[in-house]
């Protein structure tokens, strides 16, 4: 029984990793059609919440310093 639980746990861990690594749109694509500050903030929040980008990746793509601003403060 323990053997099968170990195999199941291993399979679940691999499945979770595969789901995290699913193809996601690039930040350049997400920020391409942004024409206002509100639209930019929505795109940045979507990148973080829906696509799993880190705040460091997002701030670099937006031309901001991670230490200066966060997604919520970019208004």
C-alpha distances in whole Angstrom, upper triangle without the diagonal:
4,5,5,6,9,10,11,12,14,15,17,19,20,21,23,25,26,27,29,31,32,36,38,42,43,45,48,48,47,50,52,54,54,58,58,56,54,53,52,50,48,47,46,44,42,41,40,38,37,37,35,38,39,42,43,43,45,48,48,49,51,53,52,51,48,49,52,51,47,47,48,51,52,54
4,5,5,6,9,10,11,12,14,15,17,18,20,21,23,24,26,27,29,31,34,36,40,42,43,47,46,45,48,51,52,52,56,56,54,52,51,50,48,46,45,44,42,41,40,38,36,36,35,33,36,36,40,41,41,42,45,46,46,49,51,50,48,45,46,49,48,45,44,46,49,50,52
4,6,5,6,9,10,11,12,14,16,17,18,20,21,23,25,26,27,29,33,35,39,40,42,45,45,44,47,50,51,52,55,56,54,52,51,50,48,46,45,44,42,40,39,37,36,35,35,33,36,36,39,40,40,42,45,45,45,48,50,49,48,45,46,50,48,45,45,46,49,50,53
4,5,5,6,9,10,10,12,14,15,16,18,20,21,22,24,26,27,31,33,37,39,41,44,43,42,45,48,49,50,53,54,52,50,49,48,46,44,43,42,40,38,37,36,34,33,33,31,34,35,38,39,39,41,44,44,44,47,49,48,47,44,46,49,47,44,43,45,48,49,51
4,5,5,6,9,10,10,12,14,15,16,18,20,21,23,25,26,30,32,35,37,39,42,41,40,43,46,47,48,51,51,50,48,46,45,44,42,41,40,38,36,35,33,32,31,31,29,32,32,36,37,37,38,41,42,42,44,47,46,45,41,43,46,44,41,40,42,45,46,48
4,5,5,6,9,10,11,12,14,15,17,19,20,21,23,25,28,30,34,36,37,41,40,39,42,45,47,47,51,51,49,47,46,45,43,41,40,39,37,35,34,32,31,30,30,28,31,31,34,35,35,37,39,40,40,43,45,44,43,40,41,44,43,40,39,41,44,45,47
4,5,5,6,9,10,11,12,14,16,17,18,20,21,23,26,29,33,34,36,39,39,38,41,43,45,46,50,50,48,47,45,44,43,41,39,38,37,35,33,32,31,30,29,27,30,31,34,35,34,36,39,40,40,42,44,44,43,40,42,45,43,40,40,41,44,45,47
4,5,5,6,9,10,10,12,14,15,16,18,20,21,25,27,31,33,35,38,37,36,39,42,43,44,47,47,46,44,43,42,40,38,37,36,34,32,31,30,28,27,27,25,28,29,33,34,33,35,38,38,38,41,43,43,42,39,41,43,42,38,37,39,42,43,45
4,5,5,6,9,10,11,12,14,15,17,19,20,24,26,30,31,33,36,36,35,38,40,42,42,46,46,44,42,41,40,38,36,35,34,32,30,29,28,26,25,25,23,26,27,30,31,31,32,35,36,36,38,41,40,39,36,37,40,39,35,35,36,39,40,43
4,5,5,6,9,10,11,13,14,16,17,19,22,25,28,30,31,35,34,34,37,39,41,41,45,45,44,42,41,39,38,36,35,33,32,30,29,27,26,25,24,23,25,26,29,30,29,31,34,35,35,37,39,39,38,35,37,40,38,35,35,37,40,40,43
4,5,5,6,9,10,11,12,14,15,17,20,23,27,28,30,33,33,32,35,37,39,40,44,44,43,41,39,38,37,35,33,33,31,29,28,27,25,24,23,22,25,26,29,30,29,31,34,34,34,37,39,39,38,35,38,40,39,36,34,36,40,40,42
4,5,5,6,9,10,11,12,14,16,19,21,25,27,29,32,31,30,33,36,37,38,41,41,40,38,37,36,34,32,31,30,28,26,25,24,22,21,20,19,22,23,27,28,27,29,32,33,32,35,37,37,36,33,35,38,36,33,32,33,37,37,39
4,5,5,6,9,10,11,13,15,18,20,24,25,27,30,30,29,32,34,36,36,40,40,39,37,36,34,33,31,30,28,27,25,24,22,21,20,19,17,20,21,24,25,25,26,29,30,30,32,35,34,33,30,32,35,34,31,30,32,35,35,38
4,5,5,6,9,10,11,13,16,18,22,24,26,29,28,28,31,33,35,36,39,40,39,37,35,34,33,31,29,28,27,25,24,23,22,20,19,18,20,21,25,26,24,26,29,30,29,32,34,34,34,31,33,36,34,31,30,33,36,36,38
4,5,5,6,9,10,11,15,17,21,22,25,28,27,26,29,31,33,34,38,38,37,36,33,32,31,29,28,27,26,23,22,21,20,18,17,16,19,21,25,26,24,26,29,29,29,31,34,34,34,31,34,36,34,31,29,32,35,35,37
4,5,5,6,9,10,14,15,19,21,22,26,25,24,27,29,31,32,35,36,34,33,31,30,28,27,25,24,22,21,19,18,17,16,14,13,16,18,21,23,21,23,26,27,26,29,31,31,31,28,30,33,31,27,26,28,31,31,34
4,5,5,6,9,12,14,18,19,21,24,24,23,26,28,30,31,35,35,34,33,31,29,28,27,24,23,22,21,19,18,17,16,14,13,15,16,20,21,19,21,24,25,24,27,29,29,29,26,29,31,29,27,25,28,31,31,33
4,5,5,6,10,12,16,18,20,23,22,22,25,27,29,30,34,35,34,33,30,29,28,27,24,24,23,20,19,18,18,16,14,13,16,18,21,22,20,22,25,25,25,27,30,30,30,28,31,33,31,28,27,29,32,32,34
4,5,5,9,11,14,17,19,22,21,20,23,25,27,28,31,32,31,30,27,26,26,24,22,21,20,17,16,16,15,13,11,11,14,16,20,21,19,20,24,24,23,26,29,29,29,26,29,31,29,26,24,27,30,29,32
4,6,9,9,13,15,16,19,19,18,21,23,25,26,29,30,29,28,26,24,23,22,19,18,18,16,14,13,13,11,9,8,11,13,16,18,16,17,21,21,20,23,25,25,25,23,26,28,26,23,21,24,27,26,29
4,6,8,12,13,15,18,18,17,21,22,25,26,29,30,29,29,26,24,24,23,20,19,19,17,14,14,15,13,10,10,11,14,17,18,16,17,21,20,20,22,25,25,26,23,26,29,27,24,23,26,28,27,30
4,6,10,12,15,17,16,16,20,21,23,24,28,29,29,28,25,24,24,22,19,19,19,16,14,15,15,12,9,11,12,15,19,20,17,18,22,22,20,23,26,26,27,25,28,30,28,25,23,26,29,28,30
4,7,9,12,14,13,13,17,18,20,22,25,27,27,26,23,22,22,20,17,18,18,15,13,15,15,12,9,11,12,15,19,19,16,17,20,20,18,21,23,25,26,24,28,29,27,25,23,26,28,27,29
4,6,9,11,10,10,13,15,17,18,22,23,23,22,19,18,19,17,14,14,15,12,9,12,12,9,6,9,9,13,16,17,14,14,17,17,15,17,20,22,23,22,25,26,24,22,19,22,25,23,25
4,6,8,6,7,10,11,13,15,19,20,20,20,17,15,17,15,12,12,14,11,9,12,13,11,8,11,10,14,16,17,13,13,16,16,13,15,18,20,22,21,25,25,23,21,18,21,24,21,23
4,5,5,6,9,10,13,14,18,19,19,20,17,15,16,15,12,12,14,12,9,12,14,12,9,11,9,13,14,14,11,10,14,13,10,12,15,17,19,18,22,23,21,19,17,21,22,20,22
4,5,5,6,8,11,12,15,16,16,17,14,11,13,13,9,9,11,10,7,10,13,12,10,11,8,11,12,12,8,7,10,10,7,9,12,14,16,15,19,19,17,16,14,17,19,16,19
4,6,5,6,9,10,14,16,16,17,14,12,14,14,11,11,14,13,11,14,16,15,13,15,12,14,15,14,11,10,12,11,7,9,12,14,17,17,21,21,19,18,16,20,21,18,20
4,5,5,8,10,13,16,17,17,13,12,14,14,10,11,14,12,10,14,16,14,12,15,13,16,17,17,14,12,15,14,11,12,15,17,20,20,24,24,21,20,18,21,22,19,21
4,6,7,8,12,14,14,14,10,9,11,10,6,8,10,9,7,11,13,11,10,13,11,14,14,16,13,10,13,14,10,11,14,16,19,18,22,22,19,17,14,17,19,16,18
4,6,6,9,11,11,12,9,7,10,10,6,8,11,10,9,12,15,14,13,15,13,15,14,15,13,10,12,12,9,8,11,13,17,17,20,20,17,16,14,16,17,14,15
4,6,9,12,13,14,11,9,13,13,10,11,15,13,13,16,18,17,16,18,16,18,18,19,16,13,15,15,11,11,14,16,19,20,24,23,21,20,17,20,21,17,18
4,6,9,12,12,9,9,12,12,9,12,15,14,14,17,19,18,17,20,18,21,20,21,19,16,17,18,14,13,16,18,22,22,26,24,22,21,18,20,21,17,18
4,6,8,9,6,5,9,9,8,10,13,13,13,16,18,17,17,19,18,20,18,20,18,14,15,16,13,11,14,16,19,20,23,21,19,18,15,17,17,14,14
4,7,9,7,7,11,11,11,13,16,16,17,19,21,21,21,23,21,23,21,22,21,17,18,19,16,13,16,17,21,22,25,22,20,20,17,18,18,15,14
4,5,5,6,9,10,11,12,14,15,16,19,20,20,21,23,21,22,20,22,21,17,17,19,16,13,15,16,20,21,23,20,18,18,15,15,15,12,11
4,5,5,6,9,10,10,12,14,15,17,18,19,20,21,19,20,18,19,19,15,14,17,15,12,14,14,17,18,20,17,14,14,12,12,12,8,7
4,5,5,6,9,10,11,12,14,16,16,17,19,20,19,20,18,20,20,16,16,19,17,14,16,16,19,19,21,19,16,15,12,11,12,9,7
4,5,5,6,9,10,10,12,14,15,16,17,19,17,19,17,20,18,15,15,18,15,13,16,16,19,19,22,20,17,16,12,13,14,11,10
4,5,5,6,9,10,11,12,14,15,15,17,15,16,14,16,15,11,12,14,12,9,12,13,16,16,19,17,14,13,10,11,12,9,9
4,5,5,6,9,10,11,12,14,15,16,14,15,13,15,15,11,11,14,13,10,13,13,15,15,17,15,12,10,7,8,9,7,7
4,5,5,6,9,10,10,11,13,14,14,15,14,17,16,12,14,16,14,13,16,16,18,17,20,19,15,13,9,10,12,10,10
4,5,5,6,9,10,10,11,13,12,13,13,15,13,10,12,14,12,10,14,15,17,16,20,19,16,13,10,12,14,12,12
4,5,5,6,9,10,10,11,9,10,9,12,10,7,9,11,10,8,12,12,14,13,16,15,12,10,7,9,11,9,11
4,5,5,6,8,9,10,10,11,10,13,12,9,11,14,13,12,15,14,16,14,17,17,13,10,6,8,11,10,12
4,5,5,5,7,9,9,11,12,15,13,10,13,16,14,13,17,17,19,17,20,20,17,14,10,12,15,14,15
4,6,6,5,6,6,8,9,12,10,7,11,13,11,11,15,15,17,15,18,19,16,13,10,13,15,14,16
4,6,6,5,5,6,7,10,9,8,11,13,12,13,16,15,16,13,16,17,14,11,9,11,14,14,16
4,6,6,8,9,10,14,13,11,14,17,16,16,19,18,19,17,19,20,17,13,11,12,16,16,17
4,6,8,11,13,16,14,13,16,18,17,17,21,20,22,19,22,23,20,17,14,15,19,18,20
4,6,9,12,14,12,11,15,16,14,16,19,19,20,18,21,23,20,17,14,17,20,19,21
4,6,9,12,10,10,13,15,14,16,19,18,19,16,19,21,18,15,13,16,19,18,21
4,7,8,6,7,10,11,11,12,15,15,15,13,16,18,16,13,12,15,17,16,19
4,5,5,6,9,10,11,12,14,13,13,10,13,15,13,11,11,14,16,15,19
4,5,5,6,8,10,10,12,10,10,7,10,12,10,7,7,11,12,12,15
4,5,5,6,9,10,11,9,8,6,9,11,10,9,10,14,14,14,17
4,6,5,6,9,10,10,10,9,12,14,13,12,11,15,16,15,18
4,5,5,6,9,8,10,8,12,13,11,9,8,12,13,12,15
4,5,5,6,5,6,5,9,9,8,8,8,12,12,10,13
4,5,5,6,7,7,11,12,11,11,12,15,15,13,17
4,5,8,10,11,14,14,13,13,12,16,16,13,16
4,6,9,10,13,12,11,11,10,13,13,10,13
4,7,9,12,11,11,12,12,15,14,11,14
4,6,9,7,7,9,10,13,11,9,13
4,5,5,6,9,11,14,12,11,15
4,6,6,6,9,12,11,11,15
4,6,8,11,13,11,12,16
4,7,10,12,9,10,13
4,7,8,6,6,10
4,5,5,6,10
4,6,6,8
4,6,7
4,6
4
